[in-house]
C-alpha cells in the first residue's frame, strides 16, 4: 500500500496512453456487464423458492394441445397438492395482430399460486368481481400508459368471439407487481383475464385448458406428486406431462437458444482483444521506463518489489477501467430497459464479483511478461541504455 | 489564442469525422470503388500525392519493427469484425431460411386476424370453398393446386438428451397437393407416407435435432406409434418439420374436418391482387391471404431485427475498444517516428503527405484486420447450424448461419471506419508537431 502513490504516478506517466487504454477497458467491461446480466437472468429464470413449489401440467402431446377442464378436481385431490389453478393461451395482440402480448385466460385463483406477484387487495377484489376485468403487468402498463379503470381493446389471434369478431374488450382493474424477478419476472409483461369469461365468449375453446399449475405442500415430494398427477390421465387421449416450474423454464430456454454459448463466445473474443491491448500498453510502459526502473533497483528496491509494482500497476489499470465500465452498465441498463421496453436484466452482485475476479486475473496475465522483464533488469545494462 | 486554436481544430476534426462516417455508412460499393480510384490517381499523378506515397512506403517498411503494436490493431479489428459478422450472419441465416420458404407465386390463406398458421382455424366448409375461388393454378387433371394443411406441435426427445429433454417439433398434416405446391421439396431417403397410415416423413433439420427419426424407426407422438418411412429435404424452414397424412393427423389431434391453412399456387405469378380481391369478395369466407413470401418474411421480422440490434450493439461497444486501441498504437508510432517526420517536414515535405501516410498505414492494418476477421467468421460460422423456437411456428427451427458477401463487405467497411478514426488524430498530431521541438526531442 505504501507504494500506491508511486504506482499511481507510473500509471499516469503518459496520460493519453493510459486514458485511451482505460476507455477500451471500460468498453469491454460495459459489454461484459450487459451480457453477463443477460446470462444470469436466463440461468436463474424459474429458480426460486416459490417456483420450486409449483408444478406445471401440460399435454404430453405438445404445448399447443389442450386438456379438459375436468382434470382440476382429480389433480386437486392428489395427496401433497395444496392448490391447483389453470390457464389457457389467449393469443392477445394490441393494436396490430403482429404486436403480440403474452396474455393468459386464468382461473380465479391463478394469481394466488404466485405469492411473489403483488396485487393490491382492492384491485384483487375488483378482478374477482369484474367479469371483463384484466390484470396487466407493470411494464406493459408503463409502456402503453394504461391505468386502472381504462378500457382495453385487445385482438385475439387465436380465438374469435361468437359473432366472429377478433376484437375483445376488457377493463383494466389492476396492475401486477412482481417482487421476485427470478420467478415473477414474466408477470411484468403479462395480461391475465378470466378463463370463465373467455370460455363463454368464444366458440372455439369449449371448456379446454392449456395447462394446470399446482402448488405442492412439500418441495421434496414434488417429483412424486408430478408422477401422481400424470398417472391420472395415463393411457387416456389426453395424457399429461408434469414438471417443476424450474425444469419447464429451463427446457424452454434451452429450446430458444444456447444463451450461455453465445454469451461466452462473444466475451471470449472481447477479452482476448482486451488482453492484447492492455498487454501492449503495459509492455510500452515498462519499455520506456527501463532507466527509471534501473534507478529504483539501484537505490535498493528488491527485484520482487519491482515485480510486484509492475503487476500492481497493470491490475490497477484493469480495475479502474473495469469498475467504471461495470458501473456504467449498472447505471445504464435500467434506463435503457425503461426507455426501450426491453426486459433487460439489471447487473447484480454476482456479476460484480465475477467481473472483479476477471479484472484481477486479466491484470495479472497482461502484467506478467513486462513485470518479469522489469524484475530481471540488469542495472548496469539498463542505465547504460543497452 | 493557441489553446483556442487547438480546440477549434479538434472540434473541426470531430465534426468532419461524424460527417464522413455518416456518408461512409450509406456509401454503396461503387462509391467506395470510385473513391479508391480517385485516391489512387491523386497519389500517382500529383506532386503531393507522390510525396504521400513515398512517405507511406517508408512507414509501411518499418511496420515489421513494430510487429507487436501493429498486430494489436490488426487483431483488435479482426475481433470486432469477426464477432459482428458472426452475429449478423446468424440473423441473416435465420431470416433467409424463412424467406426461402415462401415465394411470390404461392399464397397462404388463413382465418382472419391469425398471426400465424398454428393460430388459424379454417372450418370444413371454408376448406372446401377456398380451392374453388378463381385465380388458382390447375394441374394436368384440371384440379386446383391448393393444399389444405393442418399444423400441430409434437413433443419429441432431443438428440443427445435424456428422456426428459423434450423439444417441440412442428407436425404438418398434408395431402398430395402439398408436393405440387412446393416443388422444391425432394424425397431424399425412403418413400412418401401412405394415406391413412400412421406414417411420417421427416425433414433433414428435424432429424438433426431430434432423436429416433431415422427412416425405419418408430416414434411415439402422444400415445400413438408412428413409423418413419422417408426423409425429405427442402433447404428452408420446412426442413425442420415432420409431415404426415392430414386425415390421420386430424384424427390423432381431434381436429375433425378443420384445417389450419390452405397453401395454393396462383395461376398467374402476378395475379395475387386479383386473387385476393376475389377471395375477399366471397361472402362465405372470412379469411386473410398473403403471398407465402410476405407471410414468412413477416414471421422472421421481429427475431431478425432483434439479432441485428444485438449484433450492432455488441459491434459498436467492441469497436469503441478497438478504436482506442488503434489510437494508442498509432500515437505511440507517431511519437517514435517524431524525429523522422520532423526531418521530412524540414526538408520540404508538406503536412498533407504526412497525414495521408499515417492514415493509409492505419487503414492498411485495419483492412488486414477486417479481412482476417471476415475470413475467420466465414470459416467458422458459414453453414454453422443453430436452432431456435421460431416466431409463428411451434417447433424448433433449425437454420444455418449465412455469411454473405454483403455481410463481409459491411464488416470491411466497419474495419476501415475504425482504422480511419484510429489514424486521423495521430496523423494530425504528427503533421502539426512544431518541427523544431520534434527535432530537439530525445
Interface residues (C-beta under 8 A of the other chain):
Chain A: X16 X17 X20 X21 X23 X24 X25 X27 X28 X30 X31 X35 X59 X60 X61 X62 X63 X64 X65 X91 X93 X97 X98 X100 X155 X156 X157 X158 X160 X164 X166 X204 X235 X237 X239 X241 X243 X247 X251 X252 X254 X255 X256 X257 X258 X266 X269 X270 X272 X273 X274 X276 X277 X280 X281 X283 X284
Chain B: X68 X69 X71 X72 X75 X76 X79 X80 X82 X83 X87 X111 X112 X113 X114 X115 X116 X118 X119 X121 X152 X153 X154 X155 X164 X165 X166 X167 X168 X221 X222 X223 X253 X254 X286 X298 X301 X302 X314 X317 X318 X320 X321 X322 X324 X325 X327 X328 X329 X331 X332 X386 X387 X388 X389 X394 X396
